[in-house]
Amino acid sequence: MTGLTAAGGVLFRQASGTGGTEVLLIFRRGVWDLPKGKKEQKETIEECAVREVAEEIGLNRLPNIVEPLLKTYHEYEQEGVHFGKTTHWFAMQLSSEVASFTPEEKEGIERVEWYSLRRAKEMVGYDNLRDVLGELENLISKP
């Protein structure tokens, strides 16, 4: 098995009007997901996380890490090779509002949308992402 290290982020904001928390989801290969990607050599986990989030949603500036969340692990097969991927997740925010996002089409991303945290937990296509969003929920509910 080939081990991979990746990082990603849950970009969140306070919704205008409702005051609830919204998170940014990406739609890739028929599934709602969170932005993430493989770590490059000589890059820290944090550098990877902010770079991947910025690239996948089309930001021209990097988001800010608020706090580490958790690590997830999953295995998959691609072209006959078995991979085990550990992904490091971070809670992130933008320093200012962004009017629109540009999905990274070469990564198969079709849409980038804000959803309420509750709705996002229902929509994500992988169980471990519900754990990541639950960890964000725990973080923002701390007094």
Solvent accessible surface area in square Angstrom, and as a share of the most:
residue,aa,sasa,rsa
1,M,147,0.66
2,T,58,0.34
3,G,64,0.62
4,L,37,0.18
5,T,55,0.32
6,A,0,0.00
7,A,0,0.00
8,G,0,0.00
9,G,0,0.00
10,V,0,0.00
11,L,0,0.00
12,F,14,0.06
13,R,63,0.23
14,Q,107,0.48
15,A,11,0.09
16,S,112,0.72
17,G,87,0.84
18,T,118,0.69
19,G,45,0.44
20,G,36,0.34
21,T,20,0.12
22,E,33,0.15
23,V,0,0.00
24,L,0,0.00
25,L,0,0.00
26,I,0,0.00
27,F,43,0.18
28,R,20,0.07
29,R,173,0.63
30,G,55,0.53
31,V,39,0.22
32,W,30,0.11
33,D,9,0.04
34,L,0,0.00
35,P,0,0.00
36,K,32,0.13
37,G,11,0.11
38,K,102,0.43
39,K,73,0.31
40,E,95,0.43
41,Q,170,0.76
42,K,207,0.88
43,E,22,0.10
44,T,70,0.41
45,I,34,0.17
46,E,84,0.37
47,E,89,0.40
48,C,0,0.00
49,A,0,0.00
50,V,17,0.10
51,R,44,0.16
52,E,18,0.08
53,V,0,0.00
54,A,7,0.05
55,E,76,0.34
56,E,2,0.01
57,I,0,0.00
58,G,37,0.36
59,L,21,0.10
60,N,146,0.75
61,R,86,0.31
62,L,106,0.53
63,P,5,0.03
64,N,77,0.40
65,I,57,0.29
66,V,70,0.40
67,E,68,0.30
68,P,89,0.56
69,L,23,0.11
70,L,51,0.25
71,K,130,0.55
72,T,14,0.08
73,Y,118,0.45
74,H,64,0.29
75,E,83,0.37
76,Y,59,0.22
77,E,120,0.54
78,Q,98,0.44
79,E,167,0.75
80,G,68,0.66
81,V,65,0.37
82,H,71,0.32
83,F,36,0.15
84,G,4,0.04
85,K,22,0.09
86,T,42,0.24
87,T,1,0.01
88,H,38,0.17
89,W,4,0.01
90,F,11,0.05
91,A,0,0.00
92,M,0,0.00
93,Q,63,0.28
94,L,33,0.16
95,S,87,0.56
96,S,63,0.41
97,E,124,0.56
98,V,29,0.16
99,A,115,0.89
100,S,86,0.55
101,F,33,0.14
102,T,92,0.53
103,P,32,0.20
104,E,27,0.12
105,E,146,0.65
106,K,172,0.73
107,E,65,0.29
108,G,30,0.29
109,I,1,0.01
110,E,110,0.49
111,R,109,0.40
112,V,18,0.10
113,E,64,0.29
114,W,48,0.17
115,Y,46,0.18
116,S,47,0.31
117,L,13,0.06
118,R,160,0.58
119,R,108,0.39
120,A,0,0.00
121,K,56,0.24
122,E,102,0.46
123,M,32,0.14
124,V,4,0.02
125,G,40,0.38
126,Y,105,0.40
127,D,107,0.55
128,N,38,0.19
129,L,4,0.02
130,R,85,0.31
131,D,88,0.45
132,V,0,0.00
133,L,0,0.00
134,G,17,0.17
135,E,62,0.28
136,L,0,0.00
137,E,67,0.30
138,N,87,0.45
139,L,27,0.13
140,I,63,0.32
141,S,83,0.53
142,K,128,0.54
143,P,181,1.14
